[in-house]
């Protein structure tokens, strides 16, 4: 939100651009003050936060890049791997890690997770200026598969054992019925 505002304010050439931008952002979005404060005005939209598709990441008010949000989901992996990842990211739920880390750190943590997975499944998602706002990678065995369908990410849930058993029972009943009909 602050980038487009900063450009608008820069055209006006105020004596202190940073202060003018900060005040304008507070006026447009509201500013949180203390516990229980609420936003005033409209929340920023994705279009105002990422004005150009080529923007690799957001910039702070000082112009430094803000790393993208990263989510790493682990299934059936050793506890030692989870402990190693907890040094870099928070684990709000078992096997789900969240953080804001650079692309280099993200890639190195991915390599670490792949080496330590030992038959488990790994899904990595990170914010990116794409149509859906994120990109992803998967490794190993997982119940949920991410599938790219013409640029749109879809989730396919693999059949569980109970579903396979019920389908097997239905197939067996069909075979028995066909055998009875063939015998008549």
Number of C-alpha atoms within 10 A of each C-alpha: 21 22 19 14 16 18 12 12 17 16 9 9 10 12 9 10 16 16 12 17 22 15 13 16 17 16 12 17 15 17 15 12 9 7 6 7 10 11 14 13 12 9 11 12 10 11 10 13 16 20 15 10 12 10 12 15 18 19 17 12 15 8 10 10 13 14 17 19 16 22 20 24 17 22 18 14 18 14 11 11 18 20 11 14 20 16 9 16 18 14 19 9 9 10 18 19 20 20 18 18 18 14 13 9 12 21 13 11 18 20 12 14 24 19 11 17 22 13 16 17 20 23 22 21 17 21 18 20 18 12 11 11 11 15 15 17 12 18 17 14 15 18 11 15 16 16 13 11 8 6 10 11 16 12 10 11 11 11 10 9 9 9 11 11 11 11 12 12 12 12 12 12 12 12 12 12 12 11 11 10 9 8 7 5
